Amino acid sequence: REQLRQSYARRIAEETDKIEREFMGRHAAQARFAMNLSRLSPVSSYTYLVTDICATGVQEGENLEPTARRFQTEVMQNFYDKFIVRSYAPPNGPSMIMHGYAEGFDPQKADAPELRYQYSSLSEVLGNSWIDIVLLVLFTGAFLVVAWAAFQRYDVR
């Protein structure tokens, strides 16, 4: 019975991961499209660049997710996989649930895994934000040309 439960638990986890990956892929594509569309405004390019430099932008969120997943896996392996819950349900009686721990596991002595997070370096951020830098330079140039043209048309008299 335990083998069957483990087999189904593994299949459920695999299918859930597959559905989540598909969802995250579609979500990332929509987010990229929205970001690119919002870059029609120089304010968006400036915001993306500054927030990424300050480690609070989109890039840092993408950097955080794999670290959080790795940490979650470590916590699962070190703690939650060590708890054993068995439920017994006779056909015509009340169910009974028994809690226990894996052999050799002492929750009082268990160490919590450390969340090791590395922020993106400035060179990585600037390398990934090149499109925003280029757009800001182009917007600045375009606005300067428009201002210069307006100034040239103005009659001083």
N, C-alpha and C positions, 0 to 999 in steps of 0.2 A: 504494500500500500504506500509505503514511504517513497519507493522508487517512482511510482506513478505520480505521486504528488510533486516530487522534484522535477520530473519530466514535464509535467504541465506548467509548473512554476517557471521553468526555463523557457518553454515555448511562449508563455504569456509575456515574459520579459523581452524576448527577442521580437515578438510582434509589436509590443508597445514601443520598443526602441525604433523599429522600422517606421511606425506611424509618426513618432516624434521627429525622426530625421526628415521625413517627407514634409511635415508641417514646418519645421524650422527652415528647410530649403525654400519653400514657397514664401515664408515670412521674410527671409533674407532678400529674396528677389524683389518683393514688394518694397521693402525698406530701401534697397539700392535705387529702385526706380523713383521713389519719392524724394530721396536725397538728390539725385541727379536733376529732377524736375525743379526742386527748390533752389538749385544753384543758378537759376535764371536771375536771382537777386543777389547782389554782392553781400548783403547782410548774412545770407545763409553760408556763403563761402567763408566769410570772416568768422562766423559762429563756429562752424565745423573746425576750422583751423585752430582757433583759440582754445576751444574745449578739448581738442585732442592734445594740444601742447600742455594744458593744465591737467591732463590725465583724467578728464571727466567726460570725454566725448565718446563717439561711436566706436572708435578703435579700441579704447580701453574696455568697453563692454564686450567686444568680440574677444579681447585678450582674457577677460575674466572668466568667461564661460568654460573653457577647457580646464582651467585651474579649479573652478568650483566643482565640475564633474569629477575630476581626479580626487578632490577632497571627499566628495560624497561617496565615491567608491571605497576609499580608505576607511571611512567611518562605517560603511556597511560591512566591510570585511572584518574590522576590528571589534565592532560592537553588535550591530543588529543581526549579523549572521550567527552570532554566538548564543542568541536567545532562542529557546525552543518552546513552541506553543503547540500543544496537542489537544485536539478536541475529540471527544467521543460522544456520539449521538446514537443511542439505541433507537430502534424503530418506533417504540411506543413509550418512550420515557424522556425525562429531561436530559439535556446535553450537559456534558461536564468538560471543563477546560482545565488543562494542567500546564503550568509554566515551569520552565527549568532553564538551565544553562548547559552549553556544550561542555564536554569533559575537559577539565583543566582550566576553565575560564572563571575568573573571579572578578566580578564587576567592581569591587572595591579597589583592586590593584591595577585595573586596566588603565592604560595611558591613552589619552585622546590624541589623535594625529594632529600634527601642526599644519596649519594652512600656510603654505609657502607661496607667496605671490610676488611676481617680478613685474614692475611697471615697464612700459615700453620706453626705450631711450629716446632722446630728442632726435637723434639721426633717423631712427625708425619712423617716428611720427612725421618728420619732415619728408622722408622718402615716400611714405604712404599718402601724404597730403599734397603732393605735387600739383594735383589738378586744382585744388583750392588756391594755391599760391599763384599759379598761372592765371586763373580767372581773376584774382584780385589785381594782378598787374595789368591785365587787359581792361578790366573795368576802370581802373585808375587812369590808364592811357586814354580810353574812350571819353571819360568825363573831362579830362584835361583838354582834349581836342574840341569837344563841344563848348567848353567854357572859353577857350581861345577864339573859336569861331564867333561866338556871341560877342566877345569883347572887340573883335575886329570890325564887326558890323555896327558898333555903337559910334555915333557921331558926337564928338566932343562939344561942338558949337552949341 
